[in-house]
Amino acid sequence: MSDNTEATKAKGGKFFAVEKVAWRKACELGIPAAMAYLVLARGTRKDNRTTKWARKAVGKRTGFKRKATKEAVQKLLEVGLVEDKRTIEQKKVRRSRPKYRLVRFDTDEAHKCRSALIWLPNSIVDAADDEVSPIVSLRTTRNPLALWLFVALYGIHDLCEEGGLPVEMLSLSYRGQVLRDFGQFNIIRYDHTDSRVPTWEHYSTLISNEDARKIATQLEADPEDLMNDALRIILGKGLIQWIPHLHDSDEADATALFSFNSEPQTGQSKNPEKDLFRTMQNLMTCIVDEEHWNVPRDHSRYCVAVHRDVEYASLKCVARLRYQPRTKMTDAWYAQTNTGCERHRAELLDLYNKING
């Protein structure tokens, strides 16, 4: 079940939704109109359609000048992506605030994913921790396909089942070498051996063949190459993180035992994955050489404490979108992750304390 399925606005949820078809149409109008659409969607009420946010909110959150903001919103109105629900009388009133409503296209069933909503965190528009917001960061690339793909990936992002994006679509694989045993663990060094990158089969779940052909014709390039270029931009902007997951085997039905992370997830005050990583690193500094435990920036090596009874342990780095919507689904994932991480961390911490008295 993906993160955007059965999403229910929790207390303080801080997320919003866009329709897949509408989002694709907005991106066809160019980056300014697409960004304006996201800002208006961010300002919607519980129905995820009605918004009192208008040009001022768009300008504030995109950095566009007044003229560019006006043109972007006007484009959305002209093509029917947004409607102004004020009456004629209301529009005549000076300084009357617009009351926009996002138009839905869910009656179009030409593509099986089109009627679905994509649930997005407010922080991709508002920014978090005094950072530049993702949409502003992507604006500087002048690549509307990268902006479209960034949002579209949230539609297949599945924390509970995958830990992020589908492993068969985008992930890093490793080969393990046992360095030594220690207590109830084997200390295993994992070296990067293979990378999975998306093919058109994966991208076709996000976009119709008709739209792909349109893009390819306009840009005179292969659709798959265009998508992978857009993905590289998103990765380069740090909007996707690589999160190591230890599985009980490398088979398709393998179970993830725990995950860890050398970087905190934006917006979370408590990060069990980072806590586990720090504890594991502290232990490694006591029992193996630095050449094994020091993690390179390219994620090419990890040193992991693995229970000896997990005979076929396998490590994979899962691609996870950095910013997360706070839904009931993500809350369930967080609780599940916290349990697995804390259990493993407690055992490692016990060993570390014994070593250091």
MOPE-V486498 format. One record per residue. N is the residue number from 1. RES is the residue in one small letter. PSI is psi in radians with two decimals (none if undefined). Layout:
# MOPE-V486498
N:RES:PSI  N:RES:PSI
This chain:
# MOPE-V486498
1:m:2.14  2:s:2.85  3:d:-0.50  4:n:0.08  5:t:2.32  6:e:0.56  7:a:2.29  8:t:2.32  9:k:1.90  10:a:2.93  11:k:2.13  12:g:0.52  13:g:-0.66  14:k:0.95  15:f:2.89  16:f:3.09  17:a:2.59  18:v:2.64  19:e:2.47  20:k:-0.82  21:v:-0.79  22:a:-0.69  23:w:-0.74  24:r:-0.75  25:k:-0.67  26:a:-0.70  27:c:-0.49  28:e:-0.35  29:l:-0.12  30:g:2.94  31:i:-0.80  32:p:-0.79  33:a:-0.68  34:a:-0.74  35:m:-0.69  36:a:-0.69  37:y:-0.75  38:l:-0.71  39:v:-0.78  40:l:-0.71  41:a:-0.67  42:r:-0.56  43:g:0.15  44:t:2.78  45:r:-2.83  46:k:-0.40  47:d:-0.08  48:n:0.45  49:r:-0.75  50:t:2.29  51:t:2.49  52:k:-0.02  53:w:2.50  54:a:-2.58  55:r:-0.66  56:k:-0.77  57:a:-0.69  58:v:-0.84  59:g:-0.71  60:k:-0.66  61:r:-0.10  62:t:-0.38  63:g:0.09  64:f:2.58  65:k:2.93  66:r:-0.77  67:k:-0.80  68:a:-0.66  69:t:-0.79  70:k:-0.77  71:e:-0.67  72:a:-0.82  73:v:-0.68  74:q:-0.67  75:k:-0.75  76:l:-0.68  77:l:-0.72  78:e:-0.64  79:v:-0.07  80:g:0.33  81:l:-0.46  82:v:2.49  83:e:2.52  84:d:1.97  85:k:0.13  86:r:2.61  87:t:2.90  88:i:-0.72  89:e:-0.73  90:q:-0.65  91:k:-0.47  92:k:-0.36  93:v:2.23  94:r:2.39  95:r:0.39  96:s:2.22  97:r:2.39  98:p:2.68  99:k:1.60  100:y:2.66  101:r:2.22  102:l:2.31  103:v:2.40  104:r:2.59  105:f:0.49  106:d:0.00  107:t:-0.22  108:d:1.96  109:e:0.42  110:a:-0.45  111:h:2.33  112:k:-0.46  113:c:-0.09  114:r:-0.54  115:s:-0.09  116:a:2.68  117:l:2.64  118:i:2.15  119:w:2.22  120:l:2.57  121:p:2.49  122:n:-0.51  123:s:-0.27  124:i:-0.31  125:v:-0.75  126:d:-0.38  127:a:2.87  128:a:2.57  129:d:0.75  130:d:0.46  131:e:2.90  132:v:2.37  133:s:2.62  134:p:-0.70  135:i:-0.59  136:v:-0.68  137:s:-0.74  138:l:-0.46  139:r:-0.65  140:t:-0.30  141:t:-0.31  142:r:0.60  143:n:1.70  144:p:-0.45  145:l:-0.62  146:a:-0.71  147:l:-0.77  148:w:-0.83  149:l:-0.69  150:f:-0.81  151:v:-0.73  152:a:-0.57  153:l:-0.48  154:y:-0.41  155:g:-0.35  156:i:0.09  157:h:2.20  158:d:1.64  159:l:-0.77  160:c:-0.71  161:e:-0.65  162:e:-0.37  163:g:0.06  164:g:-2.35  165:l:2.74  166:p:2.30  167:v:-0.65  168:e:-0.21  169:m:-0.81  170:l:1.97  171:s:2.91  172:l:2.37  173:s:2.71  174:y:2.71  175:r:2.32  176:g:2.53  177:q:2.11  178:v:2.14  179:l:-0.69  180:r:2.95  181:d:2.65  182:f:2.02  183:g:-2.29  184:q:0.20  185:f:2.69  186:n:2.35  187:i:1.97  188:i:2.29  189:r:2.21  190:y:2.18  191:d:2.40  192:h:2.29  193:t:-0.49  194:d:2.62  195:s:2.33  196:r:2.24  197:v:2.66  198:p:2.56  199:t:3.08  200:w:-0.49  201:e:-0.66  202:h:-0.77  203:y:-0.46  204:s:-0.26  205:t:-0.21  206:l:-0.44  207:i:2.52  208:s:2.71  209:n:-0.60  210:e:-0.80  211:d:-0.63  212:a:-0.75  213:r:-0.65  214:k:-0.77  215:i:-0.79  216:a:-0.69  217:t:-0.77  218:q:-0.73  219:l:-0.05  220:e:0.93  221:a:2.87  222:d:2.29  223:p:-0.72  224:e:-0.72  225:d:-0.71  226:l:-0.75  227:m:-0.76  228:n:-0.58  229:d:-0.76  230:a:-0.71  231:l:-0.69  232:r:-0.62  233:i:-0.78  234:i:-0.75  235:l:-0.75  236:g:-0.49  237:k:-0.02  238:g:0.37  239:l:-0.13  240:i:2.31  241:q:2.63  242:w:2.06  243:i:1.99  244:p:2.34  245:h:2.21  246:l:2.16  247:h:2.81  248:d:-0.13  249:s:3.11  250:d:0.27  251:e:2.86  252:a:-0.53  253:d:0.37  254:a:2.64  255:t:2.35  256:a:2.18  257:l:-0.72  258:f:2.90  259:s:2.75  260:f:2.88  261:n:2.27  262:s:-0.13  263:e:2.48  264:p:2.55  265:q:2.20  266:t:2.31  267:g:-0.11  268:q:2.25  269:s:-0.50  270:k:2.34  271:n:1.69  272:p:-0.55  273:e:-0.70  274:k:-0.69  275:d:-0.73  276:l:-0.75  277:f:-0.79  278:r:-0.76  279:t:-0.74  280:m:-0.71  281:q:-0.72  282:n:-0.71  283:l:-0.75  284:m:-0.63  285:t:-0.35  286:c:-0.36  287:i:-0.22  288:v:2.84  289:d:2.72  290:e:-0.55  291:e:-0.34  292:h:-0.76  293:w:-0.32  294:n:2.04  295:v:2.10  296:p:2.74  297:r:-0.37  298:d:0.16  299:h:0.51  300:s:-0.17  301:r:2.44  302:y:2.61  303:c:2.15  304:v:2.42  305:a:2.05  306:v:2.32  307:h:2.37  308:r:-0.44  309:d:-0.11  310:v:1.50  311:e:-0.58  312:y:0.66  313:a:2.46  314:s:2.44  315:l:2.34  316:k:2.49  317:c:2.11  318:v:2.44  319:a:2.10  320:r:2.30  321:l:2.31  322:r:-0.70  323:y:2.33  324:q:2.41  325:p:2.52  326:r:1.58  327:t:3.06  328:k:-0.58  329:m:-0.79  330:t:-0.55  331:d:-0.70  332:a:-0.73  333:w:-0.76  334:y:-0.73  335:a:-0.73  336:q:-0.78  337:t:-0.73  338:n:-0.73  339:t:-0.85  340:g:-0.75  341:c:-0.79  342:e:-0.63  343:r:-0.83  344:h:-0.68  345:r:-0.67  346:a:-0.71  347:e:-0.73  348:l:-0.69  349:l:-0.63  350:d:-0.74  351:l:-0.73  352:y:-0.76  353:n:-0.60  354:k:-0.68  355:i:-0.69  356:n:0.26  357:g:none
